Each structure stands twice: as C-alpha cells, then as structure tokens.
C-alpha cells in the first residue's frame, strides 16, 4: 500500500520520561486534508459561569472524563472516502506485537526498523478530529439528558431542574456543573459516571474549592469566587527546573526592544 506523508501519522513521545505527557500523533501530517471547521472544538466560558455560580450561591462540582477520546468512534471513512492511517515505528511495534501476536504478520521493515501501518477506528490524542468527535458525542449525550446548548458559547449547556437552572460548561473532557441544590449536582455527576466510567474512574471534586484547567476556583466567600493559578505556575517551575538556562530568567517581559521593528524581518502578510 503506497502512502504519502499526509496519509501517515507517526507516533511521538515526551522528550523526558519523567515529565507528564501522553503518547500522541503528529497533527501536522493531517492538516493538509482536514478543514479547520471539521476538527476544531469550541472553547469554554469557565470564568463567566463561575461568576454566576458565586452570585447565585450554587453548588459546584467538577469532573474529568477518563479516556474520553478512546470512548469515541472514528468513521471508517470520511466524506471523501479517506481513512485515517497511523504509522507505528521501532520499539512501539515490538511492544504491540508482544501484547497481541496477531499483528506480527503485518510488520514490515523500513530503513532497518520494524514498521506497522494501522487503520484508526478510535479517536485519541493527536488526531485532529478527536476533539471535535468527542465534542459531538458529549453534546449528543447532554441533549439526551435534557440540556440545551447556549447559542453564545457552544461549550455551555443549561437545563431547568426543579424550576431553577443547572449549567454545565466544559473544555474537552473536563466538566463543571452547578445548581442551587447539591442533590442535583450529585445526580448529574452520577450520570457522568454511568455514561463515561466504563474504562476508567471519573475523577470528581465537590465543595467550595476546585482545581480546574490549571486554575483554583475558590467559592469559600459567599457571593464571590477567587481564581488563581499560583499552584499551577509553581508546578511548572518545579517541572522545568534544571532545563532552563539562567540567562532566560528575567524580571519582566518588557525590554528596550519591545516596540522596535526589525526591518529585515519578513512581513507577516504580503501586500
């Protein structure tokens, strides 16, 4: 089977084994034949909904759906008849064959290393379509549960429960739900567990303080929400300690060259 660069996707791994990360695909080899609107998932309104939750004194819960993309099907072929083919190389091939020997007969050799081409039927990190496919699945499930999308932000959905509004906002597979009645937020979280918890634990947080999308949302003071990323920044500094040269440490993002134009630099757009 002859495959061009745009037809193949190679596996890449984090630079350092000690750094948190996921094995994922090279997205840029897919960009050439995928339209932006077909693969881009909307963003969220985390801060706006947090303010409303604080003002109305809602009970808030957050959760993280496990293996979200893997729970999402990829079409065998797209509208143009294309399939998603992944190229697995080197040690990863040996690991896969060890897990399931049936792949051995399909292994070939390229440039002295084992290579395996596979047809992707499940979404996972690195595929451009993954975020959009999971978004569509999540929206369909929420609508079946009685929610309606907010037309101003398509990552917010609302449902009237016991005469008051329940709101869900999300970013990819991280959800935040709120309602004035804690029983109702607990009920929603249980629905998420029943719907998405088959291949992993749905990690949830209830109460006044939430670690969400790298932010700490603190509803401790009635009518207020404080938002900071201090802990997240500290975690990054620890993770990168020893990897950054001392010369890169500065006291301010400003310097005397901030507003200077380098005439020799190429134009961002052509006239």
C-alpha positions, 0 to 999 in steps of 0.5 A: 500500500503506497502512502504519502506523508499526509496519509501517515501519522507517526507516533511521538513521545515526551522528550523526558520520561519523567515529565507528564505527557501522553503518547500522541500523533503528529497533527501536522501530517493531517492538516493538509486534508482536514478543514479547520471547521471539521476538527476544531472544538469550541472553547469554554466560558469557565470564568463567566459561569463561575461568576454566576455560580458565586452570585447565585450561591450554587453548588459546584462540582467538577469532573474529568472524563477518563479516556474520553477520546478512546470512548469515541468512534472514528468513521471508517471513512470520511466524506471523501472516502479517506481513512485515517492511517497511523504509522507505528515505528521501532520499539512501539511495534515490538511492544504491540506485537508482544501484547497481541501476536496477531499483528506480527504478520503485518510488520514490515521493515523500513530503513532497518526498523520494524514498521506497522501501518494501522487503520484508526477506528478510535479517536485519541490524542493527536488526531485532529478530529478527536476533539471535535468527535468527542465534542459531538458525542458529549453534546449528543449525550447532554441533549439526551439528558435534557440540556440545551446548548447556549447559542453564545458559547457552544461549550455551555449547556443549561437545563431547568431542574426543579424550576431553577437552572443547572449549567454545565460548561466544559473544555474537552473532557473536563466538566463543571456543573452547578445548581442551587441544590447539591442533590442535583449536582450529585445526580448529574455527576452520577450520570457522568459516571454511568455514561463515561466510567466504563474504562476508567474512574471519573475523577470528581471534586465537590465543595467550595474549592476546585482545581480546574484547567490549571486554575483554583476556583475558590467559592469559600466567600459567599457571593464571590469566587477567587481564581488563581493559578499560583499552584499551577505556575509553581508546578511548572517551575518545579517541572522545568527546573534544571532545563532552563538556562539562567540567562532566560530568567528575567524580571519582566517581559518588557525590554528596550526592544519591545516596540522596535521593528526589525526591518529585515524581518519578513512581513507577516502578510504580503501586500 
